[in-house]
Amino acid sequence: MPAVELTIENRVAHIRLNRPEASNAISIELAHDLGAAVVEVAASDARAVLLTAAGARFCAGGDLGAMVAADDQAAFVHELAVAADRSLLALEALPVPVIAAVHGSVAGAGLAVMLSCDLILAARSTKFLSAYSQVGLTPDCGLSYLLPRSVGQTRALELLLTDRRLTAEEAHAWGMVTTVVEDDDLTATAIALAAKLTGGVTGALASAKDLIRARADVPRADMGLLEATTISRAVTDAEAQQRISAFFSR
């Protein structure tokens, strides 16, 4: 099965993360497949994108199991972080509205996946956490750029330093998600919103996205590359190694 599935129907592109057995953790394959799906969407007649995930959780972040198995962990983590970041940059740059429908839990780099979308619908039972400090690692995939611009610097630091878990209602109150819906209504609500957005003026929506996302400070791409270097260094730290080992022994 592909790590990412893409279907396009009635001008809605449905991208689905498809590693349910691994809580849709971001592997090299998933990162590249996501990028390929975005390229295909960009070349299509799609006027809205819906991003979902198979299984019980939206995305658990980076694939820690693959990191542990790598011969050169620093090189592997750098490659993974860069590949995932490039795909998310491409997703963010799509000239059509991108909706994320999240459920279960969203952790680590999964937050960056979610925040790279324009509108975020969350099932009421969803939990949100950074998870990086649990294993002694640092943000990647643009999260240190996206998160403070979503919730503010103080709250971003709280999430990253304390591993606080947010409920969907808290995430909404903080500005991290657009709307909270009942679990059973998530899919139908997201599909209806995507269909509604296909009726918008594509050029105007694209320009609105550009205006809102325009930044005068650190370029988004530079931040992603800086994060890739930082996390690949962090993975070799002795304490991080101990925490990663403890994660798998729970």
BELURLIN-V708274 format. One record per residue. N is the residue number from 1. PSI is psi as a letter, one per 40 degrees, with the letter a starting at -180 (NA if undefined). Layout:
# BELURLIN-V708274
((N | PSI) (N | PSI))
This chain:
# BELURLIN-V708274
((1 | i) (2 | i) (3 | d) (4 | h) (5 | i) (6 | h) (7 | i) (8 | h) (9 | h) (10 | f) (11 | e) (12 | h) (13 | h) (14 | h) (15 | h) (16 | h) (17 | h) (18 | f) (19 | f) (20 | d) (21 | e) (22 | f) (23 | f) (24 | f) (25 | i) (26 | h) (27 | i) (28 | d) (29 | d) (30 | d) (31 | d) (32 | d) (33 | d) (34 | d) (35 | d) (36 | d) (37 | d) (38 | d) (39 | d) (40 | d) (41 | d) (42 | d) (43 | e) (44 | a) (45 | e) (46 | h) (47 | e) (48 | i) (49 | h) (50 | h) (51 | h) (52 | a) (53 | i) (54 | i) (55 | a) (56 | e) (57 | i) (58 | d) (59 | h) (60 | e) (61 | a) (62 | i) (63 | g) (64 | d) (65 | d) (66 | d) (67 | d) (68 | d) (69 | e) (70 | i) (71 | d) (72 | g) (73 | d) (74 | d) (75 | d) (76 | d) (77 | d) (78 | d) (79 | d) (80 | d) (81 | d) (82 | d) (83 | d) (84 | d) (85 | d) (86 | d) (87 | d) (88 | d) (89 | d) (90 | d) (91 | d) (92 | d) (93 | e) (94 | h) (95 | e) (96 | i) (97 | h) (98 | h) (99 | h) (100 | h) (101 | h) (102 | i) (103 | i) (104 | c) (105 | i) (106 | h) (107 | i) (108 | b) (109 | e) (110 | d) (111 | d) (112 | d) (113 | d) (114 | d) (115 | e) (116 | e) (117 | i) (118 | d) (119 | h) (120 | h) (121 | h) (122 | h) (123 | i) (124 | d) (125 | e) (126 | i) (127 | i) (128 | h) (129 | i) (130 | d) (131 | e) (132 | d) (133 | d) (134 | d) (135 | e) (136 | f) (137 | i) (138 | i) (139 | i) (140 | a) (141 | f) (142 | e) (143 | d) (144 | e) (145 | d) (146 | d) (147 | d) (148 | d) (149 | e) (150 | d) (151 | e) (152 | i) (153 | d) (154 | d) (155 | d) (156 | d) (157 | d) (158 | d) (159 | d) (160 | d) (161 | d) (162 | e) (163 | f) (164 | h) (165 | h) (166 | i) (167 | i) (168 | d) (169 | d) (170 | d) (171 | d) (172 | d) (173 | d) (174 | e) (175 | e) (176 | d) (177 | i) (178 | d) (179 | i) (180 | h) (181 | i) (182 | i) (183 | d) (184 | e) (185 | e) (186 | d) (187 | d) (188 | d) (189 | d) (190 | d) (191 | d) (192 | d) (193 | d) (194 | d) (195 | d) (196 | d) (197 | d) (198 | e) (199 | e) (200 | i) (201 | h) (202 | d) (203 | d) (204 | d) (205 | d) (206 | d) (207 | d) (208 | d) (209 | d) (210 | d) (211 | d) (212 | d) (213 | e) (214 | h) (215 | i) (216 | e) (217 | b) (218 | h) (219 | h) (220 | d) (221 | d) (222 | d) (223 | d) (224 | d) (225 | d) (226 | d) (227 | d) (228 | d) (229 | d) (230 | d) (231 | d) (232 | d) (233 | d) (234 | d) (235 | e) (236 | e) (237 | i) (238 | d) (239 | d) (240 | d) (241 | d) (242 | d) (243 | d) (244 | d) (245 | d) (246 | d) (247 | d) (248 | e) (249 | e) (250 | NA))
